[in-house]
Amino acid sequence: MAVERTIAEINEKIKQGKAVVVTAEEIIDIVKEKGVKRAAQDIDVVTTGTFGAMCSSGAFLNFGHSKPRIKMTKATLNGVPAYAGIAAVDAYIGATALPESDPENRIHPGKFLYGGGHVIEDLVAGKKVKLEASGYGTDCYPRRHLETWITLQDINEAILFNPRNAYQNYGVAVNTSNKTIYTYMGVLKPRMGNASYSTSGQLSPLLNDPYYRTIGIGTRVFLGGGIGYVAWHGTQHNPTVPRGENGVPTTGAGTLALIGNLKQMSPNWLRGVSFLGYGASLAVGIGVPIPILNEEILASTAVTDAEIYTTVVDYSSAYPERKPEVLGKVSYAELRSGVIKVQGKDVPTTPLSSYAKAREIAQILKDWISSGSFLLTEPVQLLPSVEAGIELKSLEIRNNS
Amino acid sequence: MVVNKFVLRFSSALVDQPVIYHLVKDYDLVINILKADINPHQEGYVVLELSGDSENYNRGLEYLKSTGVDISPLSGTIFWNKDRCLQCGACTSFCPTGALKMDQDRLVDFDGSRCIVCESCLDVCMARAVEVRF
């Protein structure tokens, strides 16, 4: 009889310490050995992981009220501006925000050594962070300026809210021009001197549940070393992309919007990063548990790097000009071998997402679940999938007239 | 046969002395200069690999010290901060000598003895986990 399980049944086993949990890497050999049917009978949860730069990340902070009170219209943390266009002492610090004093790319390529991602890392590490704020003064909020030092523990709320994380697959970046270029996919050497890629492949959350059959709003996840939740589908979530026979998208597709309490996260899994000539960002560690509700779901988690394909894109022209051309298709097994072939040329590969850390996250999440300290949640609503007919929109430049 | 890499720092008074010439001529040492620079204050540094039989090597080092050149092993000038490293491996595709490489488990490791201080890794590391301290 085919395996059918509910999340409630799996949670019952987790509470009893009887749940069988393996990582998305371990499941590959198990399925090779036992087959899908047997493996689905034996295994309750498969854990995934990813750790890489995710620019669409940031944190809502509530600083508490000063005496006298201020309605902040501008706020900076260690010089990095936070968005203060919400209530009096609420602000959002975004991962890519830069201090006004940053030279950016005026001396190209800029280094971007400190930005919003680094502020978030410093806060999570418990460091003192300088808050400067100004407002225009009102009868109820008379103060116009303040300077003080805060720590994560001093402030009321700190909520990591990342509008787009955990991209389901991503293109490979190369540079066909004659000069080095500096991108969010790292430094790209001229004449296809290297090819960067940035997913954890067979360990990556959404590549293990390609049609989002288990992941949805309310799914409890590993986020930044603590507990987080799927808040929504991420921005640019696009299930309507070409997929292989195994259902795995061959280009960027689904995304997750994630939320969690920053106060229980760790600087090991939230790290400020700097891309030469591009900007600052935040490396985020994410792990999603996949409940094995049936054989089909299990079969998807057994996907290997050799079965996940992605497209090669020229970041010297096709990408910046938003042209659809691709230079080829490669598998993650080829990418991880260190060299890929693009249009007949051997190109060394540059990994940007940490496979070793992704493996560590999947392992930690496995340990949490096995030890009974992490229960799965029933999604309130699954993420929109292929049948939702989502069409990714582009921005057209229109004249005022 | 002894082989080692050093950073030699020359004060402005020493920068016009043919020190390397003497290492080759008088001590029969094999010199491979990996990098060198003189700053506007007329101070200079040379990163080099020094090899020769142990007696010549030791006498050559004594000579170097006697000139007043500041000598430090290269391994003390490049720092790979393992805790800062995100283990992405991006640096390994820019390192020309394999000093930064990934092992079977896809963990990054740094072998200082292979480093030639080209500094290619410094800015391609998004975590800025490699530092040069000259």
Interface residues (C-beta under 8 A of the other chain):
Chain A: F51 G52 A53 P109 K111 L113 G186 V187 N194 S196 R271 V273 S274 F275 L276 S281 A283 R336 G338 P348 T349 T350 P351 L352 S353 S354 Y355 A356 K357 R359
Chain B: L86 Q87 C88 G89 A90 S93 F94 D105 R106 L107 V108 D123 V124 M126 A127 R128
